[in-house]
Amino acid sequence: MSDHISASVADGVGHVTLDRPQALNALSYEMIRELAAIFELWRSDTEVGVVVLDGAGERGFCAGGDVRELYTYATNDDHAEAREFFRAEYRLDAMIARYPKPVVALMDGITMGGGIGLAGHASIRIVTERSRIAMPETRIGFTPDVGGSWLLAKAPGELGVHLALNSRTMDAADALHAGFADSFVPSERLPHVIQALAERADPGSPAEIVMLFDETPGPSALALARDWVDACYSAPTVTEIIERLRAFAGDRGSRSERSERLETGSTSSSASAFPQHPLDPGATAYAAAAADELETLSPTALTVTLESVRRARTLRSLEDALEQEFRLVSWFIEQHDLREGIRAQVIDKDRNPRWNPATLAEVDPRLAARVLDEARFDPVWSA
């Protein structure tokens, strides 16, 4: 048993815990292999009727994959090992999604990236008042994976695109609205949920037992933003998304740019699509901040991520989405922006990445399609 995974079976409940709290339970390759072995063992174990998956410590379930390990793969040109990491992780995520026994995932605290790969595809997904849910990959010059594009693609309207591009963090209410969670249970009641699962309290199914503890969180800010998010993030390109956000916020750029548009009559057609006096003044400030943020993130990562989420809407299954993501991450692991993003955010922590190319205008408009279509390496699952 790994030092970072603990597992036990009692009263019909298989309880597996990510036990690396000093690193917010970030997933290493070793942990992924260990989790896969446990789930495979319990598949046929008649003593296990339901699986509970949680994380040690009070700060979070899982902050994602071990980014430092990924950085080592990238900087050492150990790309083959990185691909094996991703293949193993994606197979585990799909195994949880198709598991023949109920998997109850407790997304208490920070749950991001690889943590969503584990919990986001479970049959019963619980969030608490401490939950902070996100796919934050664009912040490090990367793209949502671990089936994240599948979940984002299924979110209402254009909320998934917004969550993906801006790496927005959701609270419990947002996660429920976006389809990343099923039930809200106050954190202090989680031990009671586990106890009830073991005691098989009436009603008897795990889903029904969890519902005994389910409460209603406050309103979802994400749901309240739906109208303007749909209007802005339905634009065909990231550049046009930013333009629509600026237009909605009433931010028309510099004085010289505004003057030029007025003189030439070339005001963006997207600008006229928005009310000049939105019902919620706070929405305009948020839209302006979202536009500002997009202009600081990797142009390459944003361009590819937008196409990834939109294509995921057309795919038939989680496994198809994971195969698409595998083509993307196999390419990203070789790119400058992933190394630079991790360096700036995690290694040196100067928060000043130097992206290449530096602007959206410099990104080849055919790049996303080429990367998504090119299967350079063996797939996650053999044909």
C-alpha positions, 0 to 999 in steps of 0.5 A, a space after each residue: 500500500 502506498 504511503 499516500 493511499 489508505 484503504 479499508 473494508 468494513 460493513 460492506 463499505 470500501 473506503 479509500 482515502 487520498 492521504 497526502 494532505 501536505 500536498 492537498 492530496 495531489 495525484 502522483 503516478 504511484 497514487 494513480 496506479 495504487 487507486 487503479 489496483 484497489 478499484 480493480 480488486 474491489 470490483 469482484 470483492 463480495 464484501 464491498 457493496 459501495 465505495 467511498 472516496 475522500 481525501 485526508 485533511 480539511 483543506 481539500 479532496 484533491 488539488 489535481 495531478 502532481 504538477 511538479 511531477 508533470 514539470 519534471 517530465 516536460 523539462 527532462 523531455 520524458 514525454 513517453 513517461 508523461 503519456 503513460 501517466 495520462 493513459 493510466 489516469 484516464 483509464 482510472 477515471 473511466 473505470 470509476 465512471 463505469 464501476 459496477 458498484 456505487 462510488 460516493 465521492 466526497 468533494 469536501 474542500 479544494 477539488 480541481 483538475 485530477 481530483 475532478 477526474 476521480 470524483 466528477 465521474 463517480 455515481 454519487 458526487 457530494 459537495 459541501 460548504 467548503 468545496 472549491 471546484 475548478 478545472 484550472 488548467 489554462 492558468 498553467 498553459 494547459 487544457 482541461 483533461 481527465 474528462 473535464 472537457 466532457 463535464 464542461 461540454 454538458 454544462 448549461 449553455 456556455 457556462 462550461 466554456 466560461 469555466 474552462 477558459 477562465 479557470 473559474 472556481 465554483 462553490 457548491 451551488 455552482 457545482 450543482 448547477 453546472 453538473 459537477 455534483 449531485 448533492 450538498 451535505 454540510 461537512 460536519 455531516 459527512 461522517 454520518 453519511 459514511 456511517 449510514 452507508 455502513 448501517 444500510 439505514 432505510 431507505 437502502 440504496 446509497 443514493 437514497 441514503 445520501 439524499 437523507 442528508 442532502 440540503 439546499 445551498 445558497 443561490 448559484 452566482 453562475 446560474 445568475 450570470 447565465 444570460 450574459 455568459 451565454 451571449 459572450 462565450 458563444 462567440 466563435 473565437 477567444 478574441 471575439 469572446 473578449 470583444 463581447 465581454 468588453 462590449 457588455 462591460 461598456 469597456 470599449 478599449 482605449 480612447 484612440 480605439 474608440 474614436 477610430 471605430 466611431 469614425 470608420 463605423 467599424 464598431 463590432 457587431 457583437 457590441 450591439 447584442 448587449 443591453 446598455 443598462 444590464 439589470 445587474 451592475 455587478 455583472 459588468 464589472 465581472 465581465 470586464 475582469 473576465 476579459 482582463 483575465 483572458 488577456 493574461 492567459 496562454 493564447 495557445 491554451 485558450 485557443 485549443 481549450 475552446 475548440 476542445 470543449 466545443 468538440 466534446 459536445 459532439 462526442 458519444 462518450 466519456 471515453 471518446 472525450 478522454 481520447 481527444 484529451 489524450 491527443 491534446 495533452 500529448 502535444 502540450 507536454 512538448 510545448 513551451 507554454 506548459 513548462 512556462 506556466 508551471 514555472 511561473 505559477 508553481 516553481 518560481 511563483 513569480 506569476 509572470 509567465 512569458 507565453 509564446 506566442 504572446 498574443 491571440 492574433 499570433 496563434 495559427 487559426 488552424 492550430 486547434 483543429 490540427 492538434 485535435 485531429 492528429 493521433 501521433 501516439 498509441 491511444 488510451 484504449 487500443 482499438 
